[in-house]
Each structure stands twice: as C-alpha cells, then as structure tokens.
Amino acid sequence: MIVNHGVHDGGGGSRPSVDAVPDQLGERQGRGNERIMRTKNIGNIERAARIVGGLLLAVLGLTLLIATGGPPWLFAIDAVLIALGLDFAVTGVTGHCLIYQWLGWSTAPEAKASVDGR
C-alpha cells in the first residue's frame, strides 16, 4: 500500500491525500485482491424446498396485503411474510445461508475430490 502522508494545500498546513486512506475493502477481503468465496451450504432438496416455499410465502403475503386493508399490525404480518418468503427464495437460489454459516451447519453434500488430487 502506498502511503502519502499529506499534500501541501497552499495554506499553513497540509491535508491528507486520498492515498493516505487505507484500502478498507482490500483489507476486509484478505491479502492481495482475493475474493472471499461463499461456499454452498444448502443441499439440493432443501434448496428446492426453500425456493418453492419462499415463493409461496411471498405470494401469500402479497395477496393478503392487497386483499386486506386492516389495521397496521396486519400490514406488519404481511410484510414479514413477504420478507421471509423472499429470503428463503434467495437463499434457495444461491445455495448459501448466512445463518447456517454462522452456526457452522451445512446440508450440502461434501465436494468429491477429483482423481488427480485437485
């Protein structure tokens, strides 16, 4: 990382240059410009169930939201159904669940090693 301690601003002092700001994105991602890859931690059957169930929840929430115009607590329940449904659908499509990652769980089958050892 190149560090430039300051640029003379023409006045009595110096102001920090843009180069003096640490590369926070690079530091978060690791040394160099390595990307942190998210591994799949959801198995195929669970992925399919999450996609179907999530879309059903989201459609149910949206239908209830449109069909009913009741009190605010009912609106909140509809919004929660939509949000949960979309979350399940997205995690099903991507095959990665952050909660599973935090807990160290995985329902995905183990990756098989290839014959040449890679």
C-alpha positions in Angstrom: 0.0 0.0 0.0 1.3 3.4 -0.9 1.1 5.9 1.9 1.3 9.6 1.1 1.5 11.5 4.4 0.0 14.7 3.0 -0.3 17.2 0.3 0.6 20.8 0.7 -2.6 22.8 0.5 -1.0 26.2 -0.1 -2.0 27.3 3.4 -0.3 26.9 6.7 -0.7 23.1 6.9 -1.1 20.0 4.9 -4.2 18.0 4.3 -4.2 14.2 4.0 -4.3 12.9 0.4 -6.7 10.2 -0.8 -3.7 7.8 -0.9 -3.4 8.0 2.9 -6.8 6.3 3.4 -6.3 2.6 4.0 -7.8 0.3 1.4 -10.5 -1.0 3.7 -12.2 -3.1 1.1 -8.9 -4.9 0.3 -8.2 -5.4 4.0 -11.6 -6.9 4.5 -11.2 -9.3 1.6 -7.8 -10.5 2.6 -4.3 -10.0 1.4 -3.9 -9.1 -2.2 -7.2 -8.8 -4.0 -8.5 -12.3 -3.1 -12.3 -12.6 -3.1 -13.9 -14.4 -0.2 -16.0 -17.1 -1.9 -19.2 -18.2 -0.3 -19.5 -21.9 -0.4 -22.8 -23.6 -0.9 -24.1 -24.9 2.5 -27.6 -25.9 1.5 -28.4 -29.2 -0.2 -30.3 -29.6 -3.4 -33.6 -30.9 -1.8 -33.5 -28.1 0.8 -32.8 -25.5 -2.0 -35.8 -26.6 -4.0 -38.0 -26.5 -0.9 -36.7 -23.0 0.0 -37.4 -21.7 -3.5 -40.9 -23.2 -3.7 -41.9 -22.4 -0.1 -40.3 -19.0 -0.2 -42.2 -18.0 -3.3 -45.5 -19.3 -1.8 -44.9 -17.3 1.4 -44.1 -14.2 -0.6 -47.2 -14.6 -2.8 -49.4 -15.3 0.2 -48.1 -12.1 2.0 -48.6 -10.1 -1.2 -52.1 -11.4 -1.7 -53.1 -10.7 1.9 -51.6 -7.2 1.7 -53.6 -6.4 -1.4 -56.8 -8.2 -0.3 -57.0 -6.8 3.3 -56.8 -3.2 4.3 -57.0 -3.8 8.0 -55.1 -2.4 11.0 -51.3 -1.7 10.9 -50.4 -4.9 12.7 -51.9 -6.9 9.9 -49.8 -4.9 7.4 -46.7 -5.8 9.5 -47.6 -9.5 9.4 -48.0 -9.3 5.6 -44.6 -7.5 5.2 -42.9 -10.1 7.4 -44.4 -12.9 5.2 -43.1 -11.2 2.1 -39.7 -10.6 3.5 -39.3 -14.2 4.8 -40.5 -15.6 1.6 -38.0 -13.6 -0.4 -35.2 -14.5 1.9 -36.0 -18.2 1.6 -36.2 -17.9 -2.2 -32.9 -16.1 -2.5 -31.0 -18.5 -0.2 -32.5 -21.4 -2.2 -31.3 -19.9 -5.5 -27.8 -19.0 -4.2 -27.4 -22.2 -2.1 -25.8 -20.2 0.7 -27.4 -19.3 4.1 -25.6 -16.9 6.4 -27.3 -18.3 9.5 -26.0 -21.8 8.6 -22.6 -20.3 8.1 -22.6 -18.6 11.5 -23.7 -21.8 13.2 -21.3 -23.9 11.2 -24.0 -26.0 9.6 -24.2 -27.4 6.1 -26.8 -29.7 4.5 -24.9 -29.6 1.2 -23.1 -32.8 0.1 -19.3 -32.8 0.5 -17.4 -31.9 -2.6 -15.7 -35.0 -4.1 -12.0 -34.8 -4.7 -11.0 -35.4 -8.3 -8.8 -38.2 -9.4 -5.7 -36.0 -10.0 -5.9 -34.6 -6.5 -7.1 -31.0 -7.3 
